[in-house]
Amino acid sequence: MISRSFKPFNEEKDGNVKEDSAFFDASSSCQPSGEDREYVSIKNWAEEDRPREKLMSKGVEALTNAELFAILIGNGTSKKSAVKLMQEVLESCDGKLRNLNHLSLQDLIQFNGIGEAKALTIIAAAEIGKRRMMEDSKSITQFRSSSDVLRYMQPLVQDLTYEKSWVLLLNNNASLISCVTLSSGGLTETSVDVRLLLKKALLHDATSFILVHNHPSGNLRPSRSDEELTMRVGRASQTVNIRMVDHVIVTDGDYYSFAENGKI
């Protein structure tokens, strides 16, 4: 919940609102000591290096991720530019934009210089990026390869910290009929009810399916239980004449295919 003391990032403690600027916040009266003396506010940077001016003159592609976020959050602190502040945030995410979705409001306000307003701006921007990925994944209507499965499932698994399983129900043209969640489990495994899987396939008149589950640890190596599940589901699907196309393990950015590895 946002606290009652929430204030926009351009509001000072005394209630006065700072004048908006085409540049970022900088305190010219500040006299830092030690390493902080090396700090130079963005308004004193060469014009071609300032994020907003750089975007206008060179295009959005020329900016780093930190520079793009700096434009969004508006300013830094008296001792740290908005660019430096966002570099620190991104470094805490191993430099990966998708890891921003893992940071909560409380995580972000731990950074010196980031209050609730800036934190919410970062969270909103990260969510927009995630929704963009989901739009792209929904454009996949046919599953011709395991890489198609990864592209479709990536937005669904990237923020999960527990195992979850799905079945992609397909028709004769390998087109998606429905993506059905089968189970959610613990950190290392999730159970799959084979009868439920086949029931869903029959109800949707599917002629084939792809079983999918994630490994939140990032380890793509299938476990013994993964291999046993693949065999059980494969045998059961043959009794109702529905083809099991593949069993795919997905992580945040990669996959393991039982079919590609000759195990189906």
Secondary structure, DSSP 8 states (H G I E B T S, - for coil): ---TT---TTB-TTS-B----SS----TT----GGGGG---GGGS-GGGSHHHHHHHH-GGGS-HHHHHHHHH----SSS-HHHHHHHHHHTTTT-GGGGGG--HHHHTTSTT--HHHHHHHHHHHHHHHHHHHHHHHT--B--SHHHHHHHHHHHHTT-SS-EEEEEEE-TTSBEEEEEEEEE--SS-----HHHHHHHHHHTT-SEEEEEEE-TT---S--HHHHHHHHHHHHHHHHTT-EEEEEEEE-SS-EEETTTTT--
